[in-house]
Amino acid sequence: MASHPASALAIVDELIAADRLPGSHLVPTVRGELLVRLGRRPEARAELEQAARLCANQRERSVLLRKVAALE
């Protein structure tokens, strides 16, 4: 992300296409954060909701859901 969030998003999308970290909440979390920085709020919200569904840790899930609520 040193140059731009769009560059980082492309890398994350490559990870998804290669089916890296399937079922991990980390990929949609990072993707959601990058989409927020790009101003793509509806997409970011969907990614963060997905991350919350996949997250097994209640505290992390709470943080993610707060981020989702902030995008409403």
Phi and psi in degrees as a GROMACS rama.xvg file:
@    title "Ramachandran Plot"
@    xaxis  label "Phi"
@    yaxis  label "Psi"
@TYPE xy
-59.5485  -34.4063  ALA-2
-92.7642  -43.0213  SER-3
-173.248  146.773  HIS-4
-58.7023  -28.7507  PRO-5
-63.8319  -36.2953  ALA-6
-65.3554  -42.0943  SER-7
-66.5672  -38.2507  ALA-8
-61.7771  -38.3732  LEU-9
-61.9061  -39.0967  ALA-10
-66.3697  -43.6577  ILE-11
-63.2213  -41.4107  VAL-12
-63.534  -33.6395  ASP-13
-64.6996  -40.5369  GLU-14
-61.4237  -41.5595  LEU-15
-65.4378  -46.0874  ILE-16
-61.1011  -33.0687  ALA-17
-85.4289  2.59887  ALA-18
58.1369  41.7416  ASP-19
-84.6709  143.614  ARG-20
53.6684  45.612  LEU-21
-62.7084  137.636  PRO-22
80.8846  -1.32826  GLY-23
-83.5003  140.213  SER-24
-78.1346  -12.8337  HIS-25
-68.4778  -38.8127  LEU-26
-65.0069  -51.984  VAL-27
-66.6083  -26.1186  PRO-28
-64.2614  -50.6277  THR-29
-63.9996  -43.0133  VAL-30
-61.1815  -43.5663  ARG-31
-61.188  -44.1351  GLY-32
-62.3207  -40.7346  GLU-33
-66.3034  -40.6926  LEU-34
-64.5969  -36.1562  LEU-35
-59.5917  -46.4488  VAL-36
-64.5784  -25.3305  ARG-37
-89.5486  -0.690091  LEU-38
78.7154  15.4872  GLY-39
-98.0763  67.6688  ARG-40
-60.8087  -45.6706  ARG-41
-60.5022  -40.9145  PRO-42
-67.3126  -40.3859  GLU-43
-61.7322  -44.0998  ALA-44
-60.072  -44.5179  ARG-45
-61.9484  -41.3103  ALA-46
-66.0338  -43.1168  GLU-47
-68.9707  -34.0855  LEU-48
-62.9878  -43.7136  GLU-49
-61.3969  -43.0781  GLN-50
-60.3148  -42.6864  ALA-51
-63.5009  -39.2075  ALA-52
-64.1816  -35.3404  ARG-53
-83.7734  -18.4759  LEU-54
-76.1897  126.88  CYS-55
-88.7025  -18.4604  ALA-56
-88.8453  120.472  ASN-57
-61.0073  -40.6032  GLN-58
-65.6409  -44.3488  ARG-59
-62.769  -42.6327  GLU-60
-58.7764  -41.8238  ARG-61
-61.4954  -41.9997  SER-62
-62.2177  -45.1646  VAL-63
-61.8104  -43.2213  LEU-64
-67.049  -31.9924  LEU-65
-65.5608  -38.9453  ARG-66
-65.035  -39.8487  LYS-67
-60.968  -47.248  VAL-68
-60.8172  -35.617  ALA-69
-68.3385  -20.3253  ALA-70
-90.5395  -2.53075  LEU-71
